[in-house]
């Protein structure tokens, strides 16, 4: 099967657009994960009464925390609201958590 130059140009343009969109999405998810990690650590520091959280980014688990959050973001994007019922919590209507009324 032969393709024309016009078809090849269109295919290349579409692939380039897709690659750029994927790169932008990955960068957005990275920023989102870092912001979530910052917020989580700030909440923990506040609860512990820590006044200055300047050392949080030097914590050896920082990169792992950010990577875990990125994986969670990707999971939500892949299996998000469309994979759950309309309540968004995966439970059947009327079903509650055990021991919680």
MARNUVO-22879 format. One record per residue: residue in one letter; chain; z negated, x, y of N, C-alpha, C, O in turn. Coordinates in pm, 1 decimal, decimal comma. Atoms other than C-alpha are relative to their C-alpha. Example, Ala and Ser with C-alpha at 12.3 -4.5 7.8 and 13.67 -1.06 7.14 Angstrom:
BEGIN
(node 'a' 'A' (0,0 89,0 -119,0) (-780,0 1230,0 -450,0) (0,0 90,0 120,0) (-66,5 193,6 118,1))
(node 's' 'A' (6,0 -82,0 -119,0) (-714,0 1367,0 -106,0) (-73,0 -77,0 109,0) (-89,9 -26,1 219,8))
END
This chain:
BEGIN
(node 'x' 'A' (0,0 84,2 -117,3) (0,0 0,0 0,0) (0,0 89,4 124,5) (-82,2 180,2 137,2))
(node 'x' 'A' (-8,5 -76,8 -123,5) (98,9 139,7 336,1) (-64,3 -78,4 113,0) (-64,0 -201,5 114,6))
(node 'x' 'A' (52,2 63,9 -120,4) (-73,1 73,0 664,2) (73,6 58,7 119,9) (116,5 174,1 119,3))
(node 'x' 'A' (-70,8 -44,0 -119,9) (83,8 94,5 1003,8) (-94,9 78,9 89,5) (-216,6 76,3 71,4))
(node 'x' 'A' (81,6 -74,1 -96,9) (-34,9 316,9 1286,2) (-90,2 -96,2 76,4) (-206,4 -65,2 103,0))
(node 'x' 'A' (78,4 100,3 -72,7) (-151,0 5,6 1470,0) (-120,9 -44,8 -83,9) (-231,8 -57,1 -32,1))
(node 'x' 'A' (110,1 39,8 87,9) (-359,5 -103,1 1169,1) (-103,4 112,2 -12,2) (-224,0 87,6 -10,7))
(node 'x' 'A' (91,0 -114,3 11,6) (-505,1 245,5 1133,5) (-83,4 15,1 127,0) (-203,9 39,2 119,2))
(node 'x' 'A' (73,5 -7,4 -126,8) (-599,9 254,2 1503,0) (-106,6 -108,7 7,2) (-219,1 -83,1 50,2))
(node 'x' 'A' (96,3 110,1 -2,3) (-767,3 -86,4 1469,9) (-117,4 28,0 -93,7) (-232,6 3,3 -58,0))
(node 'x' 'A' (105,5 -33,0 96,4) (-961,6 25,7 1160,8) (-92,5 106,7 57,0) (-214,6 94,8 47,3))
(node 'x' 'A' (79,5 -108,1 -59,1) (-1076,6 343,7 1335,7) (-86,6 -53,8 113,6) (-204,4 -19,8 124,1))
(node 'x' 'A' (74,7 57,8 -112,3) (-1178,9 148,1 1646,3) (-116,7 -85,2 -50,4) (-226,9 -77,2 3,8))
(node 'x' 'A' (105,9 83,9 56,3) (-1378,2 -102,6 1436,2) (-112,0 84,6 -59,7) (-229,8 54,7 -40,0))
(node 'x' 'A' (100,4 -87,5 61,3) (-1554,5 174,1 1243,0) (-80,2 74,7 106,2) (-201,4 91,5 93,1))
(node 'x' 'A' (69,3 -68,5 -108,4) (-1635,9 361,6 1562,0) (-101,0 -94,1 65,8) (-214,3 -54,5 93,0))
(node 'x' 'A' (88,9 99,4 -59,0) (-1785,2 45,1 1712,1) (-120,2 -25,6 -90,7) (-233,3 -34,3 -42,9))
(node 'x' 'A' (108,1 24,3 95,6) (-1989,3 -16,8 1395,3) (-97,1 117,0 -2,1) (-218,3 95,7 -5,1))
(node 'x' 'A' (86,5 -118,1 0,9) (-2122,8 341,3 1393,7) (-85,9 7,8 126,2) (-204,4 40,5 119,7))
(node 'x' 'A' (74,6 -2,3 -126,1) (-2222,8 321,2 1760,0) (-109,4 -106,6 -1,4) (-222,1 -79,9 40,5))
(node 'x' 'A' (99,5 106,7 7,5) (-2399,8 -12,3 1703,3) (-115,6 38,4 -92,2) (-231,7 13,5 -59,9))
(node 'x' 'A' (104,2 -42,2 94,0) (-2588,1 129,0 1402,5) (-89,1 107,7 61,0) (-210,6 106,8 41,4))
(node 'x' 'A' (77,7 -106,4 -63,4) (-2694,0 436,4 1601,0) (-92,7 -58,6 106,3) (-209,3 -20,2 115,4))
(node 'x' 'A' (81,1 63,2 -103,5) (-2816,1 222,2 1890,7) (-114,2 -80,3 -62,1) (-225,9 -79,7 -10,3))
(node 'x' 'A' (102,9 76,8 68,4) (-3005,8 -3,5 1650,5) (-108,4 92,8 -53,8) (-227,0 61,7 -43,0))
(node 'x' 'A' (97,0 -95,7 53,4) (-3172,4 297,7 1486,0) (-86,8 57,1 112,1) (-207,4 74,3 94,7))
(node 'x' 'A' (75,8 -51,9 -113,3) (-3274,2 435,7 1825,7) (-96,9 -105,6 52,8) (-210,3 -73,3 88,3))
(node 'x' 'A' (87,6 108,6 -44,9) (-3415,0 96,1 1928,7) (-117,9 -14,7 -96,1) (-232,2 -28,3 -52,5))
(node 'x' 'A' (106,6 13,2 99,1) (-3612,1 71,0 1602,7) (-98,0 116,2 8,5) (-218,1 97,4 -11,2))
(node 'x' 'A' (87,0 -117,3 -16,6) (-3747,7 423,5 1656,7) (-95,0 -21,6 118,3) (-215,2 2,7 107,0))
(node 'x' 'A' (84,3 25,8 -118,2) (-3873,0 330,8 2005,9) (-100,0 -111,9 -27,4) (-216,2 -103,3 12,2))
(node 'x' 'A' (87,8 110,9 33,4) (-4015,1 3,6 1877,3) (-115,3 46,6 -88,9) (-229,9 7,2 -67,3))
(node 'x' 'A' (103,4 -52,0 90,2) (-4204,5 185,0 1599,6) (-98,3 89,1 75,0) (-219,0 80,6 52,3))
(node 'x' 'A' (88,3 -88,5 -76,3) (-4341,4 447,0 1839,1) (-90,1 -81,0 93,5) (-208,5 -50,6 107,7))
(node 'x' 'A' (80,7 85,5 -87,4) (-4456,3 178,1 2083,2) (-107,0 -74,5 -79,9) (-220,3 -89,5 -34,0))
(node 'x' 'A' (97,4 69,5 84,9) (-4624,3 -12,2 1799,1) (-111,0 95,0 -43,8) (-228,0 56,9 -46,9))
(node 'x' 'A' (99,7 -99,4 40,1) (-4798,2 306,1 1681,2) (-93,6 30,3 117,3) (-215,2 37,5 99,8))
(node 'x' 'A' (82,4 -22,8 -120,1) (-4917,6 376,7 2037,2) (-98,6 -114,0 20,6) (-217,0 -91,0 44,9))
(node 'x' 'A' (85,0 116,1 -22,3) (-5051,4 23,0 2070,1) (-110,1 -9,3 -105,8) (-224,8 -40,3 -73,8))
(node 'x' 'A' (99,2 6,8 107,4) (-5225,8 33,6 1731,8) (-109,0 104,2 21,0) (-227,6 73,6 7,7))
(node 'x' 'A' (98,8 -105,2 -21,3) (-5394,7 364,7 1806,4) (-84,6 -28,9 123,8) (-204,4 -0,7 124,3))
(node 'x' 'A' (75,8 34,0 -120,8) (-5495,1 246,7 2154,3) (-105,1 -107,1 -31,3) (-218,0 -100,3 17,3))
(node 'x' 'A' (96,1 103,8 39,2) (-5658,1 -62,7 2002,3) (-115,8 59,4 -79,6) (-231,6 23,3 -58,2))
(node 'x' 'A' (104,0 -65,1 80,6) (-5846,6 152,2 1751,1) (-91,6 82,4 89,7) (-213,9 76,6 76,3))
(node 'x' 'A' (79,7 -83,4 -90,1) (-5959,2 394,3 2022,2) (-89,7 -85,9 88,3) (-205,6 -52,1 112,2))
(node 'x' 'A' (80,2 89,6 -83,1) (-6074,5 107,4 2241,7) (-116,8 -57,1 -80,1) (-228,9 -64,8 -29,8))
(node 'x' 'A' (105,5 55,5 84,5) (-6270,7 -45,0 1953,3) (-108,5 103,5 -30,6) (-225,1 68,8 -49,0))
(node 'x' 'A' (96,1 -107,2 27,8) (-6435,5 293,2 1889,7) (-64,3 55,1 126,9) (-151,9 141,4 120,2))
(node 'x' 'A' (56,3 -45,1 -125,9) (-6512,7 343,5 2257,9) (51,3 136,1 45,0) (-15,3 205,3 122,0))
(node 'x' 'A' (-59,1 -128,4 -38,5) (-6284,1 646,9 2293,6) (67,7 -18,0 135,6) (152,9 -105,3 152,0))
(node 'x' 'A' (-51,6 14,7 -136,5) (-6202,9 696,9 2662,5) (138,0 62,4 18,1) (222,1 6,6 88,6))
(node 'x' 'A' (-128,3 -68,6 -15,4) (-5912,3 942,6 2633,3) (67,1 12,6 -135,7) (11,5 72,3 -227,9))
(node 'x' 'A' (-72,5 -5,5 126,3) (-5652,6 904,1 2359,1) (110,2 103,7 -0,6) (208,9 90,1 -72,8))
(node 'x' 'A' (-105,4 -100,0 -14,8) (-5453,9 1212,3 2454,2) (34,1 72,5 -130,1) (144,8 124,4 -144,4))
(node 'x' 'A' (-22,8 -75,2 123,6) (-5489,0 1364,2 2107,2) (69,9 -80,8 -108,4) (105,7 -25,7 -212,6))
(node 'x' 'A' (-55,9 86,2 104,1) (-5343,2 1068,8 1916,9) (135,6 49,3 -50,5) (159,7 48,7 -171,2))
(node 'x' 'A' (-132,5 -45,8 41,4) (-4987,0 1206,2 1914,1) (-6,3 133,4 -74,5) (90,4 172,3 -140,1))
(node 'x' 'A' (16,1 -126,3 72,5) (-5121,0 1535,4 1776,6) (-57,7 -22,8 -139,7) (-65,0 70,4 -219,8))
(node 'x' 'A' (53,8 34,2 130,3) (-5272,8 1356,9 1477,9) (105,1 28,8 -106,2) (221,9 -5,8 -88,8))
(node 'x' 'A' (-95,0 -40,9 104,0) (-5112,7 1489,1 1158,7) (66,8 -119,2 -69,2) (172,4 -102,3 -130,2))
(node 'x' 'A' (-58,7 118,0 62,5) (-5045,0 1133,6 1034,8) (92,8 -78,7 90,1) (148,1 -180,5 48,6))
(node 'x' 'A' (-81,7 72,2 -98,5) (-4852,6 1029,5 1348,2) (141,2 -27,3 -51,1) (187,7 -141,3 -47,2))
(node 'x' 'A' (-138,5 16,9 45,4) (-4504,6 1089,0 1204,1) (9,1 -97,4 -117,6) (102,5 -177,2 -126,2))
(node 'x' 'A' (0,2 91,0 114,7) (-4593,4 908,1 881,8) (-22,1 -144,3 45,5) (39,7 -236,6 -7,3))
(node 'x' 'A' (24,7 134,0 -54,6) (-4727,8 611,1 1079,2) (127,3 -56,7 62,0) (163,6 -171,7 36,9))
(node 'x' 'A' (-124,1 45,7 -64,2) (-4408,7 589,8 1286,6) (105,9 -30,9 -105,6) (175,9 -131,6 -94,8))
(node 'x' 'A' (-98,9 23,2 105,8) (-4191,2 620,8 973,6) (-31,5 -128,4 -76,6) (59,0 -205,3 -108,6))
(node 'x' 'A' (41,0 122,6 69,7) (-4391,1 346,6 797,9) (33,7 -122,8 83,7) (81,6 -223,0 30,6))
(node 'x' 'A' (-33,2 112,0 -87,8) (-4348,9 119,1 1099,5) (150,7 -23,0 7,0) (195,3 -137,7 11,0))
(node 'x' 'A' (-146,3 15,4 1,1) (-3973,1 187,8 1107,0) (44,3 -69,0 -129,1) (131,0 -156,4 -126,1))
(node 'x' 'A' (-34,7 63,6 127,4) (-3952,8 93,9 737,6) (-35,4 -148,2 3,2) (39,4 -231,7 -47,4))
(node 'x' 'A' (39,1 140,4 -10,4) (-4142,0 -226,8 811,2) (98,6 -77,3 89,6) (137,4 -189,5 57,0))
(node 'x' 'A' (-97,2 64,3 -89,7) (-3906,9 -309,1 1100,7) (130,0 -26,9 -75,4) (186,5 -135,8 -65,6))
(node 'x' 'A' (-122,9 17,2 78,3) (-3606,9 -254,6 872,5) (-16,9 -109,6 -105,3) (74,6 -188,5 -129,2))
(node 'x' 'A' (28,8 103,9 97,9) (-3770,5 -472,4 606,5) (7,4 -138,4 64,1) (69,5 -229,6 9,5))
(node 'x' 'A' (-1,6 128,4 -69,2) (-3825,3 -754,1 856,1) (141,9 -40,6 39,5) (178,0 -158,1 32,3))
(node 'x' 'A' (-137,4 32,3 -37,5) (-3466,4 -729,3 974,6) (81,3 -44,9 -121,1) (166,9 -132,8 -110,2))
(node 'x' 'A' (-75,8 33,3 120,0) (-3336,4 -747,1 618,7) (-47,8 -129,3 -64,6) (33,6 -209,8 -109,9))
(node 'x' 'A' (55,3 114,5 70,7) (-3570,8 -1011,2 478,9) (-73,2 -96,5 92,6) (-152,0 -178,8 45,9))
(node 'x' 'A' (73,1 74,3 -102,1) (-3692,6 -1173,4 802,5) (-2,7 -150,1 -15,7) (-5,6 -201,1 -127,7))
(node 'x' 'A' (22,8 144,2 -1,2) (-3717,1 -1538,9 898,6) (90,2 -79,9 -93,6) (47,4 -182,4 -146,7))
(node 'x' 'A' (-90,0 74,3 88,3) (-3415,4 -1649,5 695,5) (-46,0 4,9 -145,3) (-8,9 -81,0 -225,3))
(node 'x' 'A' (47,6 -13,5 137,2) (-3589,1 -1531,6 379,0) (-131,4 -74,2 -21,8) (-180,2 -82,1 -134,5))
(node 'x' 'A' (127,0 71,9 8,8) (-3904,7 -1731,6 454,9) (20,8 -146,5 33,6) (128,4 -187,0 77,6))
(node 'x' 'A' (-11,0 140,3 -39,0) (-3977,0 -2096,9 506,2) (-12,5 -12,0 151,5) (-28,2 88,9 220,2))
(node 'x' 'A' (-2,1 20,3 -145,5) (-3980,9 -2247,9 854,5) (-129,4 41,7 67,9) (-128,8 67,7 188,3))
(node 'x' 'A' (126,7 -43,8 -60,3) (-4349,1 -2155,1 909,4) (0,4 150,2 21,0) (-76,0 201,1 103,0))
(node 'x' 'A' (-9,8 -143,1 -20,4) (-4254,2 -1789,7 878,2) (-104,3 82,3 -73,9) (-109,9 204,0 -56,4))
(node 'x' 'A' (101,7 -77,2 68,7) (-4545,4 -1695,9 651,1) (20,1 2,6 -151,4) (-61,9 59,5 -223,6))
(node 'x' 'A' (-30,0 -2,7 142,2) (-4388,4 -1750,8 309,2) (-78,6 -100,5 -82,1) (-67,1 -102,1 -204,7))
(node 'x' 'A' (81,3 97,9 71,5) (-4627,9 -2033,2 220,5) (67,3 -136,7 4,1) (144,8 -168,9 94,2))
(node 'x' 'A' (-46,9 137,7 3,0) (-4546,7 -2384,9 121,3) (-81,5 -82,0 100,4) (-197,0 -48,5 126,9))
(node 'x' 'A' (77,2 85,1 -91,8) (-4648,6 -2656,8 369,0) (-126,3 -50,2 -68,7) (-122,5 -93,7 -183,8))
(node 'x' 'A' (128,3 43,4 53,9) (-5015,2 -2744,1 318,0) (-73,6 106,6 -77,7) (-192,5 91,7 -106,0))
(node 'x' 'A' (64,9 -108,4 73,7) (-5084,3 -2420,7 131,2) (-71,3 90,2 100,0) (-17,5 119,4 206,8))
(node 'x' 'A' (76,1 -87,5 -88,2) (-5351,1 -2199,3 285,6) (-44,1 124,2 -72,7) (-19,5 138,9 -192,5))
(node 'x' 'A' (53,4 -120,1 60,9) (-5513,2 -1866,1 222,9) (-127,5 -32,4 -75,6) (-207,1 -114,7 -30,3))
(node 'x' 'A' (118,6 24,9 80,9) (-5779,6 -1860,1 -47,8) (-125,9 32,8 80,2) (-135,7 139,4 141,0))
(node 'x' 'A' (127,3 -22,7 -67,9) (-6128,0 -1896,3 99,7) (3,3 -23,4 149,9) (-97,7 -4,9 217,8))
(node 'x' 'A' (-11,0 25,0 -144,1) (-5999,1 -1985,0 445,8) (40,8 -144,8 18,4) (139,3 -190,3 -39,8))
(node 'x' 'A' (-34,0 142,3 -20,5) (-5999,2 -2343,6 564,9) (68,9 -19,8 131,5) (104,9 -132,4 166,0))
END
